[in-house]
């Protein structure tokens, strides 16, 4: 682990330290679930920011690792700065609203809160699209020092990440992630996905984490690009089925 962290820091110092900061934020939020009685939608208000801090940390470290293989490092630097700008805004709003016992997403109770939510959606959309451009750079660049299977894992992982990032827009349009009932109610431990109704967050989660799953598959398991492409197709199909299932109001465990 020490060698991995040292290499990660060498590859992208900016995203490395932001990942460390985000993991620290997650730890503080987890601690606050025990120290604070603030509740949002029936659970500790600090669970949501904890999950987002972890997600941001994983995203930053993933991008820090894979973008090292790109030749155009000046573009990587610009992208990294944009990541910090967008994620700082997202995490600030989510944490601030949680600390005050309010929703961050889908909060339209005042003009100000509505504006915060709209800006969150706009900012994360720009970042998702820019991540897609990073994926394009992996297609455009022809020479790499790593295996073809690994490269295709990165390429397809980014594509699926972008697709299912924008699936979050479906939740934004409906101002809810639950299908068949209002948000809240009984959910699975920790992740809090609905036990009784469809939950659009499941496909969102699975699709976005293709960013980690597919490169790892390409690096450790696949023998060639065909294997990665087949695995990615199956992954996309299963994640799409999760979305359809949720859209029909059917819970994950039915």
Buried (B, 14 or more C-beta within 10 A) or exposed (E): EEEEEEEBBEBBEBBBBBBBBBBEBBEBBBEBBEEBEBEBBEBBBBBBBBBBBBBBBBBBBBBBBBBBBBEEEEBBEEBBEBBBEBBBBBBEBBBEBBBEEBBBBBBEEEEEBEEBBEEBBEBBBEBBEBBBEBBEBBEEEEEBEBBBBBBBBBBBBBBBBBBBBBBBEBBBEEEBBBBBEEBBBEBBEEEBBBBBBBBBBBBBBBBBBBBBBBBBBBBEEBEEBEBBBEBBEEBBEEBBEBBEBBBEBBBBEE
